[in-house]
Amino acid sequence: MENAMAKIRHIAIQVPDLEKAAAFYEGAFELKRVAQVDSPIGNAISLSDGIMNLTLLHFPEGTKGGKGGPDWAGLHHFGFVVDDEDATAEKIKQLGGEFFMQLPAYPGVDAEKKFKDVNGIVFDVSSHDWRQAKEG
C-alpha cells in the first residue's frame, strides 16, 4: 500500500514587527491567532485558517535562528506532514537534500526536524500536524 501524499500545513515568515504582521493577516484574511511564544531562540505568533498554519517569526538581536538580522522579512521555512519521518528523510537525502537541524524542545515550540532542499531552502518534516493549525 502506498503512503498518503505529504501535505503542506505550515509556512513561517520572518518579520520585523510581530504584532503589525499579525494584525495584517488577521484583518485581511480573518486568520485566527492560535498561539504566541516568546523563547530564547526567538518569538512567534501562529495564525490559522483551521487547517493551514502561518507562523510569524521575529528574532530580536542576540537570538539565534533568524536570517539577515531582526529587521529582515521574508520566507523563513515551510513544513510538510508525512506518514513516516524516517522514510521521508531517506528520500530527501537520495534526492540531494540534507538534514539541517532538530529544534530544541522549548515550551510552545514544535520540535520538528528541519531539512534543506537542493537550493538550500529550509523546510520541516513532521509526522504530526502543527498544533497551531487548529483552534482550541
N, C-alpha and C positions, 0 to 999 in steps of 0.2 A: 504494500500500500504506500502511495506517495504522500510525503509530508504536505501539509497545507502551505499555501503561498505565504511568505512573510508579509507583514502589514506595517506600513508606516503609521506610527501613533504618537510621535514626539518630534518636535522641532525646537531647537534652542537658539535664541537670538541674543547676542551680547549688545547691551545698550548703555549709554552714559547716564541715564536717569530712569530708574525702575518705575517710579510712580507715574511719570509722564507717559512712558510707553504703555504701561498697563491701562491707564485711562483711555488712551487712544484705541486699543484693541477691545476694551470693554464697551466703549461708546460706539465705535464704528461697526463692530461685528457682534455685539451683545455676548461676547465670551464671558464666562463666569470665573471669578477668582476662586481657585480651589486650594491653594497652598501658598505660603510665604515662608522663606527660610533665610536666616542670617547665619552664616557659618564661617569657620576660619579659612575656607577656601573660596569664599565669595557669597553673594546674596542672590536670591531668586524670588520671582513671583511666577506661579504657574496658573495659567488660564486654560479653560477648556470649553469645547462645544458639547461635551458629554461623551465624545469618543476620542477625538484628537486632543493632544496636549501641546500647548505652546508655552514654553518656559522662557521667561525674560531673565537674563543674567546680567549682573553687574559685579565687577571685580575691583573694589577700591584699591588704591595704592597700597602695595605691600602684600596683597593676597595673590595666590597662585591660580593658574588656570585660565586667565584672560589672554586675549590676543591684543597686541598693539596698545596696551595701556588702558586706564579707566575711562577714557573718552572715546575709545574706538567703538564702532557699531557695525554689526553685520552678522551673517550666519555663523554660529559657533559650532553646532553639530546637529544631527538628527538621529532618530532611533527606530529600530525595527523590533517587532515582537516576532519571535521564531519558536518553533516546536522544540528544537534541540540545539542548545547553545554550542556544544562541543562539535557537532557535525557542521554547523554553520561556520564556526571558527576555522575548521579544516578547509572548507570550501573557500573562505576568504583568503587563506594562505595560498592555496593552489592557484587562485586567480590573480595573485600578485599583491594582495592586500597584506596588512600586518597588524598584529596586536599592538595597541598603543599604551593603554593603562587600565588598571582596575581602580575605580573610585573608592576612597575610604568610606567606611560606614559611619558617617556623622548623622545625628538625629535630623530627620526630614530630607536627607539626601539619598536618592536611589543609587545604590552601589552597583550599577551595571558595568559590563566590560566595554571598553572603548577600543575601536579599531581605526585604521586609516585605509582609505581606498587607494587605488593606483595613482591618484593625483594628490594624495595627502589630505583629502577631506576626512574629517573625523565623524564617526557615527557610532552609536551604541547598538549593542545586541543584548536582548533580554528575553527570557522565557516567560516573563510575566508582563502584563500590561502596566503602563505607568499609572500608579495610584492617583496621580494628579490629573488623569484624563477623565475621571468620573467624579461627579458631585457627591458630597457626603462623605 
